């Protein structure tokens, strides 16, 4: 039995789509019994920690965010809270200053406050907006402590989140720890449940990869690293949280995942707003690929397998979807491929119907999931072209929530 070029193209595309979302998770499941199982030790005394939060026009959330950090179950005299304002033009800076009378440092625009528990709240007021990566590049070297915890202005930590992050650093081989970010529905949001389904899938993958010390990147909402391992990213880096963690993995340190270090964020108010965020992330993913080429080497072992399977192949799923559709259309004269093409058409019609339902405010998990899958992959495709033509800005707009 021989296959034509179009048939080989079709089945190759189908295989890689299924591999990214089905076969690779099955492979991780089969490898699960061989994953190392260790209980992280409790650190005593707790190390000194600097929490770094980059913010741009976050007047709606910044006060609650600082209060959340001040309420953490962590020794106050071991905690530094840094708010790095990236050219904010609203009340972000003044809201931070209200926590205590400010002390202006000589020859700088930096302001320091003291929390009631001994915590130090620091405001770095950068007058010109340059993007998160540049704010972090300038801010992290100024942090006073050896462990850096990164977060976002719209993220809320559980009280023990920082303790659960930093306890892993007793192992000198651990360079970075990522916590679990959960999404909650914003008022009027219809994407929270869909993001929840996606994040449950992602969380499971992270647990299995993190158990092997090969977590791929970190979520900017909650992760920690050793300050000495922080790598300044190029000024145009879009997904700096992913690149920073991957560079640590590339240097031979473990990057792990702790689901007990929990944080929450509100989901986007609708899938359209979420898609805009994912277009930006998509552009950053393809940019990061060329910054992390050494991680593709088979000599990296499981880390390379995970990078190829969980990230690289999935980033190219939109192209496989297009390839499968076009090849299938060209093979439509063959009965079995005619049925497969009808199946593809029905799937995309379900996605279109899910979009209409979403616009109408009607909930249907199946149709909305079809729309979510197509929407997120189309965002990746758009992100690729933004990367290709260098039209994606490094600065970010706060997602409407």
C-alpha positions in Angstrom: 0.0 0.0 0.0 1.5 3.3 -1.1 0.6 6.8 0.0 0.7 9.9 -2.2 2.5 13.1 -1.0 -0.8 14.7 -0.1 -1.8 11.7 2.1 1.6 11.7 3.8 1.2 15.5 4.4 -2.3 15.1 5.8 -1.4 12.3 8.2 1.8 13.9 9.3 -0.1 17.1 10.2 -2.8 15.0 12.0 -0.2 13.1 13.9 1.6 16.2 15.2 -1.7 17.8 16.3 -2.7 14.6 18.2 0.8 14.2 19.6 0.8 17.7 21.1 -2.5 17.3 22.9 -3.0 13.6 23.3 0.1 11.4 22.7 2.6 13.5 24.7 0.3 13.6 27.8 -0.1 9.8 27.5 3.7 9.5 27.3 4.0 11.6 30.5 1.4 9.4 32.2 3.4 6.2 31.3 6.6 7.8 32.7 4.9 9.0 35.9 5.9 5.9 37.9 9.5 6.7 37.2 9.3 10.3 38.4 11.3 11.0 41.5 9.2 11.6 44.6 10.6 13.8 47.3 9.1 15.9 50.0 10.6 19.4 50.0 12.2 20.3 53.3 11.1 23.2 55.4 13.7 26.0 55.6 14.6 27.3 59.0 15.3 30.2 59.2 13.4 31.4 56.2 15.6 33.2 53.6 15.2 36.9 52.9 13.0 37.4 49.9 12.3 40.3 47.5 8.9 40.3 45.7 9.1 42.2 42.4 5.9 43.4 40.8 6.1 45.3 37.5 3.0 47.6 37.1 1.6 49.9 34.4 -1.5 51.9 35.2 -2.8 49.4 37.8 -4.7 51.8 40.0 -7.6 49.4 40.2 -5.5 46.6 41.7 -2.3 47.9 43.1 -3.5 48.7 46.6 -5.1 45.3 47.0 -1.9 43.7 45.7 0.4 45.5 48.2 -2.0 44.6 51.0 -2.0 41.0 49.9 1.9 41.0 50.1 1.9 42.6 53.5 -0.6 39.9 54.7 1.6 37.0 53.7 2.6 34.4 56.3 6.3 35.3 56.1 8.7 36.9 58.5 8.2 40.7 57.9 11.9 41.5 58.5 12.8 39.0 55.7 10.5 40.4 53.1 11.0 43.3 50.6 8.1 44.3 48.4 9.1 46.1 45.2 6.6 47.9 43.0 8.3 48.8 39.7 6.1 51.3 37.9 6.7 51.4 34.2 5.8 54.9 33.3 2.3 54.8 34.9 0.2 57.8 34.2 -2.7 57.0 36.6 -2.8 56.8 40.4 -0.7 53.7 40.7 2.3 55.4 42.3 0.3 57.6 44.6 -1.7 54.6 45.9 1.5 52.8 46.7 2.8 55.9 48.6 -0.3 55.9 50.8 0.9 52.9 52.7 3.4 55.0 54.6 5.0 58.4 54.5 7.6 58.3 51.7 11.3 58.6 52.1 12.9 59.8 48.8 16.3 58.4 48.2 19.1 60.8 47.2 19.4 61.3 43.4 16.8 58.8 42.6 13.0 58.5 42.1 12.9 55.5 44.3 10.7 55.6 47.4 10.8 53.3 50.4 8.0 52.6 52.9 7.8 50.3 56.0 5.0 47.9 56.5 3.6 47.3 59.9 5.2 43.9 60.1 8.7 45.2 59.3 8.3 44.6 55.6 9.9 47.1 53.3 7.8 48.4 50.5 9.9 49.9 47.7 8.5 52.0 44.8 10.7 52.3 41.7 9.1 55.0 39.6 10.4 54.8 36.1 9.1 57.9 34.3 9.3 56.4 30.7 7.4 53.4 29.7 9.7 50.8 28.2 8.0 47.4 28.8 8.1 44.8 31.5 11.4 43.2 30.5 13.3 46.4 30.7 11.7 47.2 34.1 12.8 43.8 35.4 16.3 44.2 34.0 16.7 47.5 35.9 14.9 46.4 39.1 16.2 43.0 39.9 19.8 44.1 40.4 18.5 46.7 43.0 16.8 44.0 45.0 18.5 43.5 48.4 17.8 39.8 48.9 19.1 36.6 47.3 15.7 35.1 46.5 13.5 36.9 44.0 9.7 36.2 43.7 8.1 37.6 40.6 4.4 38.5 40.4 1.9 40.7 38.6 -0.3 43.5 39.9 -3.5 41.6 39.3 -2.3 38.4 41.0 -3.3 37.5 44.6 -1.1 35.1 46.6 -2.4 32.7 49.2 -0.9 33.4 52.6 1.6 30.5 52.4 2.5 30.9 48.8 6.0 32.4 49.3 6.9 29.8 51.9 5.9 27.1 49.6 8.0 28.6 46.8 11.2 29.2 48.7 11.4 26.0 50.7 12.8 24.2 47.6 15.9 26.3 47.5 17.5 24.3 50.3 18.4 22.0 47.4 21.3 23.8 45.7 20.4 22.2 42.3 17.1 24.1 42.3 17.4 27.4 40.4 13.7 28.3 39.9 10.3 27.4 41.3 7.0 28.1 39.7 3.7 28.2 41.6 0.1 27.3 40.6 -1.9 30.1 39.0 -5.7 29.7 39.1 -8.2 31.7 37.2 -11.4 33.0 38.7 -14.3 34.5 36.9 -14.4 38.2 36.6 -17.8 39.9 36.8 -19.5 39.1 33.5 -16.7 36.8 32.4 -17.5 33.8 30.2 -13.9 32.7 29.7 -13.1 31.6 33.3 -14.4 28.1 32.9 -12.7 27.7 29.5 -9.4 28.9 30.9 -10.0 26.6 33.8 -10.3 23.6 31.5 -7.1 24.7 29.7 -5.2 25.4 32.9 -6.2 22.0 34.5 -4.6 20.4 31.5 -1.5 22.7 31.6 -1.2 22.2 35.4 -1.0 18.4 35.0 1.7 18.7 32.4 3.6 21.1 34.6 3.4 18.8 37.6 4.8 15.9 35.6 7.6 18.0 34.0 8.4 19.8 37.2 8.7 16.5 39.1 11.7 15.8 36.8 13.2 19.3 37.3 12.4 20.3 33.7 9.5 22.7 34.0 9.3 24.7 30.8 9.3 28.4 31.6 7.4 30.0 34.4 4.2 32.0 34.7 4.9 35.6 35.5 2.1 35.7 38.1 4.0 33.5 40.6 7.6 32.2 40.4 10.8 32.5 42.3 14.5 32.2 41.5 18.0 32.7 42.9 19.0 36.3 42.2 22.5 35.1 41.1 20.8 33.1 38.2 18.7 36.0 36.9 19.6 36.6 33.3 18.9 40.0 31.8 16.8 39.5 28.6 17.3 41.5 25.4 15.2 44.8 25.5 12.7 43.5 23.0 11.9 40.2 24.8 8.1 39.7 24.9 7.7 36.6 27.1 10.5 37.3 29.6 9.1 35.0 32.3 9.4 32.0 30.0 12.9 32.9 28.8 14.3 33.7 32.2 13.2 30.3 33.6 14.3 28.5 30.4 17.8 30.1 30.6 18.1 28.7 34.2 17.1 25.2 32.9 19.6 25.6 30.1 22.4 26.3 32.7 21.7 22.9 34.2 19.7 23.9 37.2 16.3 22.3 38.1 13.2 24.3 37.4 10.4 22.8 39.4 6.7 23.3 40.0 4.9 23.5 43.3 1.1 23.3 43.1 0.9 24.3 46.8 2.3 27.7 46.1 -1.0 29.1 44.9 -2.1 32.4 43.4 -5.3 33.6 41.6 -6.1 36.0 38.8 -9.3 37.1 37.3 -10.0 35.7 33.9 -10.4 37.9 30.9 -13.9 39.3 30.5 -14.4 37.5 27.2 -12.5 35.3 24.8 -11.7 38.2 22.4 -9.7 40.0 25.2 -8.0 36.7 26.0 -7.2 36.2 22.4 -5.4 39.6 22.2 -3.2 38.5 25.1 -2.5 35.2 23.4 -1.5 36.8 20.1 1.1 38.7 22.1 2.3 35.6 23.8 2.3 33.7 20.5 4.7 36.3 19.0 6.8 36.0 22.1 6.9 32.2 21.9 8.3 32.2 18.4 10.8 34.9 19.4 11.8 32.7 22.4 12.3 29.7 20.2 15.3 31.4 18.5 16.7 32.5 21.8 16.6 28.9 23.2 17.9 26.8 20.3 20.4 24.9 22.5 17.4 23.5 24.4 16.4 21.6 21.3 19.4 19.3 21.4 18.6 15.6 22.2 21.7 15.8 24.5 19.5 17.7 26.9 17.5 14.5 27.6 14.1 14.8 29.0 14.2 18.6 29.0 14.6 18.6 25.2 11.8 16.0 24.8 9.5 18.2 26.9 10.5 21.4 25.1 9.8 19.8 21.7 6.6 18.1 22.8 4.9 20.6 25.1 6.0 23.8 23.4 7.6 23.7 20.0 5.3 21.3 18.3 2.3 22.9 20.0 3.4 26.3 18.7 3.2 24.9 15.2 -0.2 23.3 15.6 -1.9 26.2 13.7 0.3 25.3 10.7 -0.5 21.6 11.0 -4.2 22.5 11.1 -3.9 24.5 7.9 -1.8 21.8 6.3 -4.3 19.1 7.2 -7.2 21.2 5.9 -5.6 22.0 2.6 -4.3 18.4 2.0 -7.7 17.0 2.9 -9.4 19.3 0.5 -7.1 18.2 -2.3 -7.9 14.5 -1.5 -11.7 15.1 -1.3 -12.2 12.8 -4.3 -11.3 9.7 -2.2 -14.3 8.6 -0.2 -12.5 8.2 3.2 -10.9 11.6 2.9 -14.3 13.1 1.9 -15.6 11.9 5.3 -12.6 13.2 7.1 -13.1 16.6 5.4 -16.7 16.7 6.4 -15.6 16.0 10.0 -13.2 19.0 9.8 -15.9 21.2 8.4 -18.3 20.2 11.2 -15.6 20.9 13.8 -15.0 24.5 12.5 -18.7 25.1 12.3 -18.9 24.1 15.9 -16.2 26.6 16.7 -18.1 29.3 14.7 -21.3 28.4 16.6 -19.4 28.7 19.8 -18.2 32.1 18.9 -21.8 33.2 18.1 -23.0 31.8 21.5 -20.1 33.6 23.2 -21.2 36.9 21.6 -24.7 36.2 22.7 -23.9 35.4 26.3 -25.1 31.8 25.9 -23.0 29.1 27.6 -22.3 25.7 26.0 -19.1 24.0 27.2 -18.7 21.9 24.0 -19.2 24.6 21.4 -17.3 27.2 23.5 -14.4 24.7 23.9 -14.3 24.3 20.1 -14.2 28.0 19.7 -11.5 28.4 22.4 -9.3 25.8 20.7 -9.6 27.4 17.3 -9.3 30.9 18.7 -6.2 30.2 20.7 -4.5 28.5 17.7 -5.5 31.4 15.4 -3.9 33.7 18.0 -0.7 31.7 17.7 -0.8 32.0 13.9 -1.3 35.8 14.2 1.5 35.9 16.8 3.8 34.2 14.3 3.2 36.9 11.7 3.7 39.6 14.3 7.0 38.0 15.2 7.9 37.6 11.5 7.2 41.2 10.6 8.4 42.5 14.0 5.1 44.3 14.7 4.6 43.1 18.3 5.4 45.8 20.8 7.3 44.9 24.0 5.0 47.1 26.1 1.7 45.5 27.2 -1.8 46.6 27.7 -3.7 45.4 30.8 -6.2 42.8 29.8 -9.8 43.9 30.5 -11.1 41.7 33.3 
